[in-house]
Amino acid sequence: MRKKEKGRGGEGEERQGEEEGERRRREREAREKERRETGRKGGGEEEKRKRRQGEREGERRRKGRGRQREGKTGRRRGGEGKGVGRQG
């Protein structure tokens, strides 16, 4: 005689456990998102808003800061080396 295939025992409980894990995972993700938002400093909404604004200002300040000043040599054209006397 062939062995009867056993039904899965305790299926209900197992599914419940999966749901529990899912909920925990979702909560953890929410907390992590919040932490990323606030950074290591923590703090309420107001502080977060201020910090974000500060970051934006920093970006604004940083713009246009590539090769800041070429100086005289940068203004010279080709074949126009450093002359003697009037160096413009």
MDAnalysis code that builds the backbone (N, CA, C; Angstrom):
import MDAnalysis as mda
import numpy as np

u = mda.Universe.empty(264, n_residues=88, atom_resindex=np.repeat(np.arange(88), 3), trajectory=True)
u.add_TopologyAttr("name", ["N", "CA", "C"] * 88)
u.add_TopologyAttr("resid", np.arange(1, 89))
u.add_TopologyAttr("resname", ["MET", "ARG", "LYS", "LYS", "GLU", "LYS", "GLY", "ARG", "GLY", "GLY", "GLU", "GLY", "GLU", "GLU", "ARG", "GLN", "GLY", "GLU", "GLU", "GLU", "GLY", "GLU", "ARG", "ARG", "ARG", "ARG", "GLU", "ARG", "GLU", "ALA", "ARG", "GLU", "LYS", "GLU", "ARG", "ARG", "GLU", "THR", "GLY", "ARG", "LYS", "GLY", "GLY", "GLY", "GLU", "GLU", "GLU", "LYS", "ARG", "LYS", "ARG", "ARG", "GLN", "GLY", "GLU", "ARG", "GLU", "GLY", "GLU", "ARG", "ARG", "ARG", "LYS", "GLY", "ARG", "GLY", "ARG", "GLN", "ARG", "GLU", "GLY", "LYS", "THR", "GLY", "ARG", "ARG", "ARG", "GLY", "GLY", "GLU", "GLY", "LYS", "GLY", "VAL", "GLY", "ARG", "GLN", "GLY"])
u.atoms.positions = np.array([
    [0.830, -1.201, 0.000],
    [0.000, 0.000, 0.000],
    [0.870, 1.259, 0.000],
    [0.401, 2.240, -0.762],
    [1.178, 3.472, -0.788],
    [0.861, 4.315, 0.432],
    [1.875, 5.029, 0.840],
    [1.727, 5.869, 2.021],
    [0.816, 7.049, 1.682],
    [-0.048, 7.391, 2.594],
    [-0.921, 8.539, 2.357],
    [-0.095, 9.814, 2.465],
    [-0.394, 10.767, 1.581],
    [0.319, 12.040, 1.699],
    [-0.275, 12.813, 2.862],
    [0.605, 13.285, 3.687],
    [0.122, 14.005, 4.868],
    [-0.286, 15.414, 4.468],
    [-1.376, 15.870, 5.032],
    [-1.778, 17.260, 4.824],
    [-0.846, 18.141, 5.635],
    [-0.805, 19.387, 5.261],
    [0.096, 20.254, 6.025],
    [-0.535, 20.572, 7.359],
    [0.152, 20.227, 8.421],
    [-0.397, 20.454, 9.754],
    [-0.094, 21.865, 10.209],
    [-1.020, 22.468, 10.934],
    [-0.791, 23.787, 11.524],
    [-0.570, 24.875, 10.499],
    [-1.297, 24.768, 9.401],
    [-1.083, 25.756, 8.352],
    [-1.537, 27.143, 8.809],
    [-2.640, 27.174, 9.554],
    [-3.169, 28.454, 10.012],
    [-2.161, 29.218, 10.835],
    [-1.544, 28.516, 11.769],
    [-0.586, 29.193, 12.643],
    [0.601, 29.717, 11.848],
    [1.046, 28.908, 10.905],
    [2.219, 29.309, 10.133],
    [1.936, 30.610, 9.388],
    [0.753, 30.668, 8.788],
    [0.415, 31.871, 8.037],
    [0.393, 33.085, 8.960],
    [-0.127, 32.882, 10.162],
    [-0.199, 33.984, 11.111],
    [1.214, 34.481, 11.432],
    [2.128, 33.561, 11.602],
    [3.520, 33.918, 11.882],
    [4.096, 34.755, 10.758],
    [3.783, 34.375, 9.525],
    [4.279, 35.139, 8.378],
    [3.763, 36.570, 8.423],
    [2.468, 36.703, 8.766],
    [1.892, 38.047, 8.841],
    [2.598, 38.881, 9.892],
    [2.899, 38.239, 11.031],
    [3.584, 38.933, 12.121],
    [4.932, 39.464, 11.632],
    [5.662, 38.611, 10.939],
    [6.970, 39.012, 10.415],
    [6.836, 40.164, 9.440],
    [5.812, 40.073, 8.603],
    [5.566, 41.116, 7.601],
    [5.324, 42.458, 8.294],
    [4.485, 42.410, 9.338],
    [4.159, 43.650, 10.039],
    [5.413, 44.240, 10.678],
    [6.201, 43.361, 11.309],
    [7.431, 43.837, 11.951],
    [8.354, 44.478, 10.932],
    [8.455, 43.826, 9.760],
    [9.349, 44.336, 8.720],
    [8.891, 45.722, 8.261],
    [7.570, 45.858, 8.093],
    [7.051, 47.137, 7.627],
    [7.325, 48.242, 8.648],
    [7.128, 47.915, 9.932],
    [7.389, 48.906, 10.980],
    [8.852, 49.314, 10.973],
    [9.727, 48.319, 10.823],
    [11.161, 48.606, 10.844],
    [11.531, 49.517, 9.670],
    [10.959, 49.229, 8.505],
    [11.255, 50.051, 7.330],
    [10.807, 51.491, 7.555],
    [9.637, 51.637, 8.178],
    [9.138, 52.988, 8.450],
    [10.099, 53.720, 9.379],
    [10.560, 53.007, 10.408],
    [11.503, 53.635, 11.351],
    [12.793, 54.027, 10.653],
    [13.290, 53.135, 9.786],
    [14.545, 53.422, 9.082],
    [14.388, 54.646, 8.187],
    [13.237, 54.725, 7.514],
    [12.993, 55.865, 6.633],
    [13.029, 57.154, 7.454],
    [12.349, 57.100, 8.607],
    [12.316, 58.265, 9.494],
    [13.731, 58.646, 9.913],
    [14.536, 57.630, 10.245],
    [15.895, 57.897, 10.713],
    [16.728, 58.519, 9.600],
    [16.540, 58.002, 8.368],
    [17.285, 58.567, 7.238],
    [16.918, 60.036, 7.065],
    [15.633, 60.300, 7.240],
    [15.124, 61.655, 7.061],
    [15.781, 62.596, 8.072],
    [15.844, 62.163, 9.330],
    [16.337, 63.051, 10.381],
    [17.851, 63.028, 10.463],
    [18.481, 61.999, 9.955],
    [19.923, 61.871, 10.136],
    [20.189, 61.370, 11.536],
    [21.406, 61.531, 12.023],
    [21.725, 61.001, 13.344],
    [21.222, 61.913, 14.448],
    [20.812, 63.129, 14.093],
    [20.494, 64.096, 15.136],
    [19.106, 63.887, 15.728],
    [18.208, 63.294, 14.974],
    [16.854, 63.126, 15.484],
    [16.134, 64.458, 15.463],
    [15.095, 64.596, 16.287],
    [14.405, 65.882, 16.371],
    [13.080, 65.844, 15.645],
    [12.261, 66.858, 15.891],
    [10.901, 66.886, 15.353],
    [10.845, 67.416, 13.942],
    [9.613, 67.646, 13.491],
    [9.393, 68.073, 12.104],
    [10.075, 69.411, 11.817],
    [9.947, 70.324, 12.780],
    [10.494, 71.675, 12.582],
    [11.993, 71.610, 12.308],
    [12.695, 70.851, 13.153],
    [14.149, 70.756, 12.979],
    [14.480, 70.133, 11.636],
    [13.701, 69.112, 11.279],
    [13.954, 68.451, 9.986],
    [13.830, 69.464, 8.855],
    [12.768, 70.279, 8.943],
    [12.531, 71.245, 7.882],
    [13.704, 72.215, 7.799],
    [14.139, 72.696, 8.969],
    [15.261, 73.638, 8.993],
    [16.494, 73.006, 8.381],
    [16.731, 71.759, 8.764],
    [17.945, 71.102, 8.290],
    [17.910, 70.960, 6.776],
    [16.721, 70.590, 6.257],
    [16.605, 70.435, 4.803],
    [16.872, 71.760, 4.107],
    [16.326, 72.829, 4.687],
    [16.522, 74.147, 4.091],
    [18.008, 74.478, 4.084],
    [18.684, 74.165, 5.192],
    [20.118, 74.409, 5.287],
    [20.869, 73.667, 4.206],
    [20.469, 72.408, 3.990],
    [21.135, 71.615, 2.956],
    [20.955, 72.269, 1.594],
    [19.740, 72.757, 1.341],
    [19.479, 73.398, 0.046],
    [20.357, 74.635, -0.121],
    [20.465, 75.430, 0.953],
    [21.286, 76.637, 0.871],
    [22.729, 76.270, 0.582],
    [23.187, 75.205, 1.214],
    [24.551, 74.752, 0.985],
    [24.763, 74.424, -0.475],
    [23.784, 73.752, -1.070],
    [23.897, 73.409, -2.492],
    [23.967, 74.678, -3.324],
    [23.159, 75.661, -2.964],
    [23.133, 76.901, -3.717],
    [24.503, 77.572, -3.631],
    [25.088, 77.548, -2.434],
    [26.382, 78.176, -2.248],
    [27.458, 77.473, -3.045],
    [27.337, 76.144, -3.131],
    [28.387, 75.383, -3.807],
    [28.375, 75.600, -5.311],
    [27.234, 76.022, -5.843],
    [27.138, 76.121, -7.299],
    [28.088, 77.181, -7.832],
    [28.586, 76.974, -9.036],
    [29.429, 77.967, -9.684],
    [30.770, 78.112, -9.004],
    [31.256, 77.047, -8.392],
    [32.536, 77.153, -7.732],
    [33.590, 76.293, -8.417],
    [33.324, 75.895, -9.660],
    [34.376, 75.173, -10.377],
    [35.378, 76.229, -10.751],
    [36.556, 75.919, -11.163],
    [37.668, 76.819, -11.482],
    [37.304, 78.247, -11.151],
    [37.580, 78.614, -9.926],
    [37.017, 79.845, -9.421],
    [37.574, 81.067, -10.143],
    [38.906, 81.197, -10.164],
    [39.489, 82.359, -10.813],
    [40.598, 81.861, -11.715],
    [40.488, 82.155, -12.976],
    [41.509, 81.681, -13.905],
    [42.779, 82.491, -13.726],
    [42.633, 83.761, -13.454],
    [43.806, 84.610, -13.354],
    [44.228, 85.061, -14.737],
    [45.352, 85.770, -14.792],
    [45.773, 86.361, -16.061],
    [46.101, 85.300, -17.096],
    [46.757, 84.223, -16.656],
    [47.186, 83.216, -17.624],
    [45.985, 82.616, -18.331],
    [44.866, 82.517, -17.636],
    [43.683, 81.923, -18.237],
    [43.096, 82.802, -19.312],
    [43.366, 84.109, -19.227],
    [42.788, 85.022, -20.203],
    [43.601, 85.072, -21.488],
    [44.843, 84.630, -21.425],
    [45.690, 84.698, -22.617],
    [45.192, 83.772, -23.700],
    [45.343, 84.233, -24.940],
    [44.951, 83.395, -26.061],
    [46.164, 82.622, -26.557],
    [45.926, 81.765, -27.514],
    [47.005, 80.944, -28.040],
    [48.077, 81.800, -28.686],
    [49.336, 81.414, -28.555],
    [50.456, 82.127, -29.178],
    [50.698, 83.484, -28.558],
    [50.250, 83.671, -27.348],
    [50.355, 84.985, -26.733],
    [51.095, 84.859, -25.413],
    [52.231, 84.239, -25.375],
    [52.909, 83.887, -24.130],
    [53.023, 85.028, -23.147],
    [53.801, 84.858, -22.100],
    [53.962, 85.934, -21.119],
    [54.930, 86.951, -21.695],
    [54.410, 88.060, -22.113],
    [55.290, 89.080, -22.684],
    [56.073, 89.783, -21.592],
    [57.092, 90.535, -22.003],
    [57.844, 91.320, -21.038],
    [57.230, 92.701, -21.056],
    [57.171, 93.342, -19.906],
    [56.599, 94.673, -19.862],
    [55.120, 94.582, -19.562],
    [54.293, 95.167, -20.424],
    [52.869, 95.223, -20.126],
    [52.267, 93.834, -20.172],
    [52.000, 93.323, -19.004],
    [51.367, 91.994, -18.959],
    [49.910, 92.213, -18.618],
    [49.046, 92.005, -19.584],
    [47.643, 92.318, -19.370],
    [46.815, 91.096, -19.194],
])
